[in-house]
C-alpha cells in the first residue's frame, strides 16, 4: 500500500509541477530519434571569429554591411535578413552608405526590432528599432529570443510576433516563412533539424566576394553573430549552446516546413492509457494483459513522434504516462505482496526455491527420492565471487542438471543444491548419479573466471511425510561422500554421523556375492567403423537389500584399502569368464574386459589365480581383456610391465585404461605390451567443445596406430561426440550414448547370443 500511495503521489507531482519539464525531455528524446538535415533554403552569413579579425573594429562601419548587401544582390539572394542591432547611430556617412545599399537592393531586406530591459537589474522595457534612415528601405522583423521560464533557461520556443513602440511586428522567422500570428504567440522550434547542416558563409568572405555565388542564389540569407566574443548565444535542448542567428534560422525552417505546428492536449493519449489500464486489471492470461498494457505505453510514446514526423503537430502525453505509472505501481505493489509471501520459499541469491520449499513439495509425494548435491570447494568460490556471481553459479548448475531431469531445483544451504528424482527407478539411480557427475565435469565460467563445480551427492528415499528427515539425511550423505572422495552415497535411517557403516559393508561382501546382491553388469563397446557391438566392459554392481544401489565409489576404494579387492576382482573375472564360455560354446566370439586394480599387478597370488581361472575356463584367452590404469602402471613401472608380459604370454589382451590422465611418453608406451589404449572420458566428453581435447585425442589416435595399438574412447555421451571420434579414426567407442551398463541377459540380446523372450499369448 505504501508503494501504491508513493506512486500516486509521484504521478500527481508530475501532473501539477513537472508536466512541462517531462514533456520537454520527451520532446528532446523524440527530436534525437527523428534528427534530419536542414532544407538548405536558409543560408547564414556569420559574423565569425575570422571576420572579426579581418575587420578589426566593432561595431563595424556600416559601409561593410552595405557592401555585404551589394554582394548578396549580385549573387541573386532572394531575401536578406539581419540579426544585428542597428538601433543606434554611427557616423552620418556610414549610416548613409548602408541606407543607399538597402535602397538599391533588389532582394527583400529585413532589419531587426526587439524589446529588452533597459539594463541589468532594471525592470523598464526598452523597444529597439533600426535608426530612421535605415527603415525607409527595409522591413522590420522582431528578433526577440525568450528562454523557458521553467528554470531550465533553455530556448525551446520562438515568437510569431512582438509589439515594439506600440505596433505589432511579425517575428523574423514568421516573416521569412510568410506565417501570420498574434503578438507574443509562440510555437515549438523543431530541434530535430541538425543545426550543423544549415549552410554557412563567413561575412568577410562574402564582403570580399570570396565565395560561391550559387550558394545564395534564390535563397534566404540571414546575417548574425556566431563568434563567442559577441555573446549572442543561448542554451537549447539536444544541441548545447547555439548562436541566436542559428536559433532564428531553425525557427524559420520549422515554419517553412508546414506552418505553425499544431499542439494537441493529452486526450488521445489518455484514452490509450485507459485501454492499457483496463486490460491490466481485467481477468485473463498475464502475458496477454501485460502485452496490451506495454503496447498501450508504446503507442503513447510513439503518438507524438508520428504527429511530429508526419503531420507537423505534437501532443502532450505526460498525464497518460502518469496514469500508466500509477497503474503499473499498483500492479507492482500487488506483485510485491505476492513476492513477500513467496520470500519465505525462495533463496535470495540464486532465486531458486529454498529448503522450506523442498520440504513443502516433498511432503506431497507418497514416495519421495531426494538428491542433495554438495558443491566441492564452495568456500573458496564464495570468497572469490560476489553474491550475484554465486547466483549465476547456481543458475548454471540448474541449466546443466536440467538435462538429466525435469524436476524443480532448490538451494537449501550455502553449498547445497537439491532436487527430487521420484520418477527414477532404484535400479537406475546409479545411472542418474553418473549422468549428473558427467555433466559437471567441465568447469563453469563466471565472468572471466572458470571454476570446478563438482558435486558430492547424497540420496534419501522414503515417505514424503518424513520430508525434513529425508532432506537432512540426503545432505548428511552428500557430506560423507565429499569427505570420502566419493561421487555419491545413500542415506539409510539410523546411519551414524561419521559414516562408519562403510566398514560394515566389508562384513557383508561375502554374503552379497553368494546371494546375488553383488552382480556384474556389461557396458557395450562398438566398432566405430561398422557400428557393430564387438564387446563390453564388465562392471561390478551392488544392490543392497536395505541401502539399495550402492555406488561403486563407495565400496571399491574401501575394498582396496581393506585388502578385499582381490576377492572382488576374481568375483568379476569368474562372472566374465562364465559369460565368455557360454557365448563361445554357442559360436559367439564377443570379448569382455575387466579392470584390475594397481595393487593386484604386484600380487603374485592374485596373478596366479587369474591365470589359472582363464586356463580352466577353456575360453580363448584373446576374448578377455585386462584393463590397467595408466597411472597405476607407471607407479612401479618395471613390476607392472613384468606382470603385463606374463598376462600377454597367456594370450590375454591388455588395455591401458584412463589414458591421458597420467604422464605417458612415447618411449613408455612402446615398452608396454598393450593391445589397446583407452582414452579417459574427461577428454572425450569435451571433444565437441574443447579444441585442446580434440588435439589430444587426434594425436593419441595417430600415435597409437603408429604403434599398432587400437584406441577405445570411453564416455561417449552424444551423437556429435560419436561422429567426431569416427571422423578422427578412433577404433572403438563406449559410453551412455552407445549403451548403459546392463545385466548379462540384456547384453546377450544385444549381441544375438540369445533370442529375446516373447510374451505369452
N, C-alpha and C positions, 0 to 999 in steps of 0.2 A: 504493500500500500504506500509506503514511503517513496519507493521508486516511482510509482504512478503519479503521486502528488508532485514530486520534483519535476517529472517530465511535463506535466500540465502547466506547472509554474514557468518552466523554461519556454514552453510554447507561447504562453501569454506574454512573456517578456519580449519574445521575438516579434509578436504582433504589435505590441504597444510601443516599444522603444527601438528595437533593432530591425524593423521591417526593411527600411530603406537601405541600411548597411548591408544586410544579407542579399537583398535584391541586386545591389551594386556589385557585390562579389560574384554572384552567379552570372551577372551580365558580363563581367570581365572574363570569367571562365569560358562563356559561350563565344566571346569575341576571339579568344585564342583558338577555339575549335574551328571557327569559320574564317580565319585570317585570310585576306586576299589583297591583291595589289590595287593601287590607286588607278583611276581611269586614264590618267595621262593627259587629261584636258586642262588641268591646272598645273602651271609651272611656277616655281618660286625663284625669284631673283633675291638672293640672300645677301644681306649686309653682314658678311662673314669676317673672320679674322684677317684673311688675306686682303679684303677690300679696305679694312681699317688701316692696314699697313700701307697700302698703295695710295690712299687719300689721307694723309697724315694730319687730320684735324677733325674734331667733332664738336658741334654739329657741322656737317659738311656745307660748304657754299651751295646754294640751291641750284646753281647752274649745273652741278653734277646730276641732280635729279632731272633737270631739263634735258641734258644730253642723253640720259637713260631713256626718257620718253621718246626722243627722236630715234634712237637706235631700235627701240621696240616697234615703233611705227614703220621704220624702214623694213623690218623683218616680217611685218604683217601680223602683229599681235591683234587679237580681237578685242580684248579688254585689259586695261591696266589698272590694278587696284593697289593703292599704297596703304601699308600698315605702319606709317611713320608720322610722327606728330609734327604738324605744320601750323600749330596754333599761335606761335609767337613770330614776330617779325625778325628778319635778318637785315642785311643791307638792302636798300631800295633796288640797286642794280641786280643783285642776286635774286631777289623776290620777283622782279620783272622778267628776268631771263627764264625763270621757271614758269611764270604765268604765260609767257609767249609760247613756250613749248607745249603747254597744256592747250592753248588756243589753237595751235597748229595741228594738234593730234587728230588723226583720222579714227583712232581707236577710242572707245569709251574709257574715260579715266574716272576712277573713284578715289576720293580722298577721305581720310578718317575723321569721324567725330566720336566723342566719348564723354562719359561722365566720370569724375573722380573726386576723391576727397581733397580738400584744399591743402592738406599736409598731414604729417604723422601726428596722431593724437587728435586731429581735428574731426569735427562732425559736419562741417559745412561742405556741401556738394558744389563742385565747380564744373560747368559744362565747357568742354573744349572743342572748338571747330577751327578749320583752317582760316588763315587771315583772308580778308575780303578779296584781295587781288587774285588769290588762287581759286576762290569759289566760283568766279564768273565762268570758268571754262571746265568745270568738273562737277560731278555729282558727289554728295556726301553720303557716307555709309557708316553706321556705328560699328566700332571695333571693341566694345566692352567684352571682357572675359570675366566670368563670375565663378569663382571656386564654390564647391559644395559647402553647404552650411551645416553639415552633419559632423563636423570635426575632422574629417579626413583631409580637407584642404585641397582635394583633387578637383580638376576641371573635368566634368562628365557631360555637361550640357552647354548648349550655345543659345544665344538670344536671336529672336526673329526681328526685334526692333527695340529702339531705346529713344526716350524723349530727351532732346537736347535743346536748350533755350526755348522750351515750350512747344517745340514741334516734334512730331513723331518721325524718327529716322529708321528706315529699314537697316538691318544689320548687313555687314559686308557679305557673309555667306548667303543671306537671303537675296541681296541684290545680284550676286553672281549667278545664283540658281534661278532667279526670276520667281521667287516664292514670296507670297504675301503672308503677313501675320500681324497680330496686335503687338503694341509695345510691351516689353517685359515678358512676352510669351517666349518660352524656351522649348527646346527639343533635345533628345539624346544624340550625342555625337557618335557616329559609327566608328568605334576604335578597333573594329576588326580590319579596317583599312590599314595596311602597313605603311607608316609614315615614311619609311626609308625608300619606298617605291615612287614617291612624288618627285618628279623631275626637278632638279635644282641647277641654277646658274649663279656664278659669282657676280656681284654688282660691278666690280672693277672690270671683269672680262666683258660684260655686256656694254658698259660705257665706252670701252676702247674698241669695241667691235670684234673682240677675240672670242667669238662664239659661233655656233652653227645656227644660222637664221631659221632653218627648218624646225628647230626645237621649239620655237614660239609662234610659228605661223598658224594663224587661226585659233590660237589658244588663249586661255585666261592667264594673265601673268600677275602674280602677287609679289609685292616688294615689301620686305620686312627684315628685322634684325634676327640673326641666328648666332652671332658671336656671344660668347659667355659674358664678355665685358659689358654688353648692352643691358643685361639683366632682365630682358623681357622673356622670362622662362617660367613654366608652370608644371606642377606635377599632374600627371594623367594616369588613368588605370592601364596597366599592362605594358606601358612603354617608358616608365620612369618620368623624366623631365623633358618637356618639349618647348621649343620657342613658340611665342604667341602666334607668329605668322603661320607656322605649321598647323597649329590648332585651328586657326581660321580656315586654312586650306582643307583640313579634314572635315570641318563643319560644312563647307561649301560642297565637298564631294558627297557628303551624306544627303544633302538636299537635292543635288543634281541627280542622284541615283533614283529618286522617286518621290521627291517632296518631303513634307514633314512626316516622320514615322508615326503611325498610329500607336497609341499606348492604351492597352486594354486592362481592365481590372482583373481580379483573381477569380471571377465567377466560373469560367470554364474549367480552370484548374481545380477549384473546389469540388465541382461535380465529379471530376476524375478521382479525386481523393475520396469522395463519399462512396464511389463504387468499390474502391480498394478496401475501405474500412468495412463495408457491408460484407464483402466476401471473406474478410478476415474473421469476422465474428460468427458467421453462419456455420452450421454443422457441415461436415464433409471432409474429404481427404486433405490432410495437412499440406501436402505438396501442391495440390491444386489451389487451395486458398492462399498459400504463400506465393505461388507463381502469379496469381491475379493481383495480389497486393503489390508484389515487386513490379509487375507490369504497369500498374497504375502510377507508381512512383516514377518509373522510367518515362512514361508518357507525359507526366507533369514536367519533368526536366527537359524533355525534348520539345514540348509545346512552344515555348518562346523561341527556341532555336529554329524551328520550322518557320514561325512567323517572321523572324528576323532575316532568315535566308531567302524566303520566297515571296513574302507579302509586305515588305517594308513596314513591319509592325512588331510590337513586342507585347508581353503580358506579364502581370505580376503573378508570382507563384509561391511566394513565401508563406502566405496563410494556408495554402493547400499542403505545403511541406510540413508546416507546423501541425496540421491535422493528422497527417500520416505519422509524424513523430510521436504525437500523443497516443495514437492507436498502437504503434509499434511498442511504445513504452509500456502500455497496458499489457500487451501480449508478452513482452519480456518479463514484466512483473509476475504474471501468472506462471510463465515458464520458470522463473526464479523460485517461485514457491514449490513447483514440482521438483526442481533440481535440489532444493533444500531437503525435500522429503527423500530424494534418492541419494543424498550425500552420504548417508549412513551406510549405503550399499555400494559405494564406489571409491576406488583408490584415487586420491587426488593427483598423484604424479603421473600415473600411466593412463588414467581414465578407464581402467578395467574394473569389472566388479571385484569386490573385496571378499575378505574371509566371511563376513556376515552373509553376503550374497550367496557364496558357495554353500554354506550350511543351510540357508533357506531353500535353495534349489535342490540340494541333495535330499532333503527331508521329504520331497515329493516323490522320490523314487523308492519302490519297494526293495529293489536290489541295486545298490549303488557301488560303482567302481570309481574310486577317486585316485588320481595320479597327482603327485606333487613333485615338481622339479626344483632342485636346489642349484642355483647358479654358482658354479665354481669360481672362486676368486672375486666374488661380488664386492667385498670390502674394498679391494684395490680399485675396482671400477668406480665405486661410489665416491672415492676420494679424488678421482681424476675428472669426473663429469658433473655437470650441473643437474638440477632436478629435471629440467626439460630434456636433457640428453638421456637421463635414466629412463624417462618416459618413452623416448624413441627406442631405446634398447628393448623394452618390454613389448612395444608395438611390433618391432621386427621379429621378436621371438614368436609372437602370436601369428604373424604372417607366415612364418615357416611352419609352425606347428599345425596351422590350419590345413596343410596339405595332408596330414595324417588323420584328421578327424574334423567333423563339423560341430564339435562341441563348443560351448562358451568357455572362455579362459578367464582366470581370476588371478589377481595379485594378492596373495594372502599374507605376505610379510615382505620385508625389505628385499630378500634374495629368493623368495619363493613364488613360483607360478604354478597354478593348478588347473586341472580340467577333469571332466568326467568321461569315462570310456565305457559306459554301461553296455553299449552295443558290441563291445569286443568280447568274444568268447574266451574262456580261460585258456584254451589251447592256443589261441592266437595272441595271448597277452605278451609273450616274449617277442613276437614279430612286431607288435606295436611299439614296444620299447626300443627294439633295434631300429625301427624306422625313425623314431624320434631322435635317437643319438646320431643316426646317419645325417639327418637334416641339419644338425647343429655342428657338424664338423668344420664347416667353413666359417671363418671369422665374420663378425658383424661389423659393418662400417658405421661409425657415428662421427659425422663431420669428416675430419682428416684422419681420425684415429680408427684403427681396426683392433677389435678385442675378441678373444675367445669367449664364447658363452655356452660352454659345455654344461649339461645338466646331469646331476646325480639324481636318480628318480626313486621315488617310493610309491608303493601301491597299497591301498587298503580296500577290502571288499566286505560288504555287509549290508544290513538293512539301513535305509535312509533315515529311519528313526534315530539311529546312532550316529548321525552325520558329524556332530562335533568330535566324537571319539575317532571316527574314521579319518577326518581331516588331520587331527593331531597325530594319529598313528602313521599316516602316509608321510607326513612331514618328518616324523622321527625316523622312519625307514629311509627316507632320502638323505637325512643327515648321516645315518650309519653307512649308507652306500658311499657317500662322499668321503667319510673318514677312512673307509677300507679301500678306496680307489676303485670301486666297482661301479658299473653302469646303473644297476637298479637293485632294489630289494623289495620284498613283500612284507607287509605288516600282518602279524597274526596276534590276536588278543592274548595278552599275557607276556608278550615279548619284554625282555629286560632292557633297561635303558642302554646298557653297554653293548648290546647285540651279541652276547655270549652264546646265543642259541646257535651261532655258526658252528661252534665246537661240537654241539650235539649232532650236527649233520653227519660228521665222520662216523659216529657210532651207528648211524642208520644206513651208511653206504652199502654194506653187505646185504642188508635186508632189501634195499632198493634194487640191487642187482638181481636178487632172487625173485622178488615179487613182480618185476617188470616196471616198477616206477621209474627205474633208470632205463632208458632206451636210446636207440641210435636213429637219428634222422639222416636223410640223404638230400643234399642240395645239388641240383643238376648242374652239369657243365655242358656247354655246346661248342661244337666246332664252328668257328665264325665264317668259314668258307662255305660249308654246306648247311649250316644251321641245324645239324643233327645233334641229338643228345649223345655224347660219347662217354660220359662218366658222371661221377658225383663225388662230393666230399662227405665223409662220414662225420657227423657231429653228435656228441653225446648230449642228452636232454634228461631232465629230472622233473617228473610230475609228482610232487609231494602230496600225500593224502590230506594233509592239513593246510600246508602253505601254498598249495597249488604249484604252478610252474615256477621253479627256482632258476634264476638266471645262471648260465654257466660261469659268469664272472663272480658269482657268489660262492661256488663250490670248487671250481677247478684250481684257482690260486690257493685255496685252503688245502686242497688235496696235495698240491705240490709242497707247501710248507710242512705238512704233517706226514709226508712220506707215503701217501696213498695214491700218488699219481700213476705209479706203475700198474697197480691193480685196475685203476680206471681206464688207462690206455689199453691194457690187454683185454678188458671187457669190450672195448670198442673194436679192437682188432678181431676178436672172436666173432662178433656180430657181422663185421665186414666180410671176413673170410667165409662165414656161413652163407651170406648172400651171394658172394662170388662163385662159391662151389655150386650152389643151386642153379645159378644162371649159366655157368659153364656146362653143366650137365645137360641143360636144355638147348645148348648151342649158342648162347648169347655171350659175347666177349666184352661186355661193358666193364670198364675199370672203375675202381674206387680208390680214394686217397684218405689217409689217416694222419692226423697231426701227432707228432712225437715231441714231447717236452725236451727242452735243452738238457735238463738234468739226466734224462734217460739215455742220451747218447753215450754217456760215460759210465753207464751202469751195465757191467758185463752180464749180470744175472738177467736183467731185462732183455738185453740184446739176444742172449741165448734163447730165452723164452719166445721172443718174437720170431726168430729164425725157425725154431722148432715148430711153432704153430703154422707157419707158412708151408713148411715141408710136409707136415702131417695132413694139411688140408687138401693136398693134391690139386690145389689151384695153381694155374700158371702164374709164376711169380710176377711176371710183367703186368698182370692185371691189377696189382697192388702198388700204390704209390705212397711213399712215406714223405710227408711234408715236414721240413725242418726250417725253423725261422732263421732268417739271415743273421740277425744279431746274436742268436744263440750259437750258431755255428762259428762265429768269429770270437766268442769268449775264450774258447780253448781250441784254437784252430787245428793244431796237429791231431788232438784226440778226436775232434769232430770229423776231420777228413778220414781218419783211420776207420771210424765207425761207419761212415758212409760208404767207404770202399768195401767193407765187409758185406753190407746190405746189397750193394751193387753186384758183388760177386755171386750172390744168390739169385740174381735175376730181378730183384725188386727195384722198381723205378724210384728215383729220388727227385724231390722238388724243393727249391729254395723259396720258402714262404716269406711273405711280407717284404718282398724286395723293394729297396728304395728307402727303407727306414733306418738301415744301418750305414756302414761306411765301406761298401764294397768297392773294389777296384778291379780292373780288367785282369790283372795277374792273379788276383784272388779267385775270381770266377773260373779262370782257366784251370785252377788246381782242384776245384770241387768236382767230384764225379757225379754231377747232376744231369738229369734229363730235361728239366724244365725250370724256369723261374716264374714266380707268381708275384705280380706287381700288387703292392699294397693298395687297398681300396681308398685310402686317404688321397692318393694321386688320381685314381681312376674316376672318382666322383667329381673331380674338378676339371676333367678333360675338356668339357664343352664350354667352360667359362674362364679357365685359368691357362694363360699362354705358357707359363713355365711348366705346368703339369703336362701339357701336350708335348713340349720339347723333351722332357724327361722320358715320357712313355715312348715317343717315337725313337729316341736314341737308344733306349733299352731294347726295344724290339729289334732294331738293326744290329746292335751288339750281340744279342742272344742268337740271332740267326747266323751271324758270322761264326759263333761257337757251336753251331748245330744244336742249339737249345730251343725247345718250344717255349712259348710265352703264354701264360694264363693271366687274365685280368679279372680280379675279384672286385665286387662292389658295383656291378653294372645295374644302375637303378632306372634308366630310361632309354627310350629309343635313340635319342640323339647320341648318347654315350656309346651305345652299341654300334651305331653307324660309323662314328669316328674311329673306334677301335678296329672295325672291319676294314675301313679305308687305310688305316696305318699298317695293316698286315698282321695284326695280332692273331694268334692261333686259336685260343680258347677263351670263352667268356663265362663268368659266374656272377650271380647276383640276384636280387629280388625280382628284377625285371624279367630275368630268364626263368627263375623258379625259386620259391622259398624252400627251406628245409622241410622235408615231408617224411611221413612214415614209409617203411620199406614197401608196403603194399601199393601205395600211391605211385612211388617211383617205378615200381615194376610195370605198372600200366604205361608210364611214360616211355619206357624203353621197349615195350612189347614183350616183356618176359612172361607176362600172364595176360589172359583175356579179362577185360573188365566184367565185373559181376553184373548180371542182368536182374532187374527186379522181377519178382514173381508176378505172373499174370493175374 
